[in-house]
């Protein structure tokens, strides 16, 4: 009975720790503190050196939980990645994820060797452990601090943080093997890397496609699609690891494959994965915190602090500048990408590998990684938002999305039913705008189900349901949120009609029938402002395009990235109603395409 009681106590204490982490996260969100730091501190307080006095030194369990958590985190990241959004930044992202990690480790190694009294191989291992950025830490902080990054910067960070973990894991394992065995060759390391990368990519792509086929062809009971996909991701990860391929690369690519193909219950799968990933991160962070000994940290704290500052202020910036030199990033974007190399649980997880295999000085690697993560989260984490705004890489935060209902339709994969409450200040209600790829299907009013014709005109308080492609559901949100008030007193400025500065003059000419020179048709709106203004554009700057007035609504990096359109009232009245409806539909399509701006 005593053994049964000990199991019950372990379950109780484990659940209590997770609950404490969840509740403490509310306080962290309120004050903008990095959540990872909160969960680590909960684990430290519960450990043998804290008030909790829990004796925990099970490195094997920690490594197992960390592997599962990291696999789910990467799979969830891939599942939210649209290939179209990262296609243009694949080259710089891959450079940062491979060459950047290697350069960061190499530049950090001399500092580690000097301040920690290690040999060159051990110093390189320290650099490899802390070289990769943490995807969960970066995007959790971006979200909690209300940032909306410029598309190219956000996509680069997303692709880099999702793909640099496999290379950091490979580098760490190779160095641990070298230290353990005592010898290795460059050819052996190169062959191991090619095997892991190529096999991992093949298994990930094939595994992702098999999951898509199974989801669409196997009639699973309602509610089992999400658990099936989650366990399939772990099967892909475990199978890849067994054949000495990169399981982390495999699950990330499998997630991307699934995200970019039509599947059943896509949104329920993403929601379930978000919850599973969140729980896995909490458990992993708490366990890592339990392994930390504050008394042991004191002996290596000075050297670890020196490694942390060398990493943040020298190694990461130099690696970013070298890797991005061939690409057209301006200096502000490069500085922000360098500063956003946050270290998180991945570094501490990698530091547990030497402990697992019993290397000498294993706890030193762990303690150094822990200190580096703490400093990175405190210094870089809390300054992320000010840095983004000061460097002009943050766009105005879009209003929080409306309460959206999504229903999968059996028998087909191209459309789903998306429902919204109609708000009185929404773009849909005030302007009647709706994208051409969506189709209003039914309206609920006063507990009655009506067709759009029966409900015409739609009133505030109604619930409208539309058919739309699953991958475009997010783009519909902006039609049903309250419109932001115009930032200028001009009542004729149509502030709700805004388009990206990357759209061309030819695209607008096609919609409005305005005259544009053939030589200028390929100019973007941002280029048009640069060409025709005598000085750098400022918010509110106006330019005429035939009968349309373009208004600079947002400036970033010295360029116009959001443009407002103003139509003369007499022009609008002269256009027949059917023509105006077509214009509105076209305009709505452009508005929807700016959803990711």
Secondary structure, DSSP 8 states (H G I E B T S, - for coil): -HHHHHHHHHHHHHHHHHHHHHHHHHHHHHHT--HHHHHHHHHHHHBTTSTT-B----HHHHHHHHHHHHHHHHHHHHHT--HHHHGGGHHHHHHIIIIIHHHHHHHHHHHHHHHHT--HHHHHHHHHHT-S--HHHHHHHHHHTT-EE-HHHHHHHHHHHHHHHHHHHHHHHHHHHHHHHS---HHHHHHHHHHHHHHHHHHHHHHHHHHHHHHHHS---TT-HHHHHHHHHHHHHHHHHHTTS-HHHHHHHHHHHHHTS--TTHHHHHHHHHHHHHHHHHHHHHHHHHH--HHHHHHHHHHHHHHHHHIIIIIHHHHHHHHHTTS---HHHHHHHHHT----HHHHHHHHHHHHHT-TTHHHHHHHHHHHHHHIIIIIIHTHHHHHHHTT-EE--------EEEEE-TT-SS-EEEEEE--TTBHHHHH----TT-EEEEEEETTEEE-HHHH-S--TT-EEEEEE-GGGHHHHGGGSSB----SSS-TT-EEEEEEETTSBHHHHHHHH-----TTTTT-BHHHHHHHH-SS---TT-EEEETTEEEEEEEEETTEEEEEEEEE-HHHHHHS-HHHHHHHHHHHHHHHHHTTT-
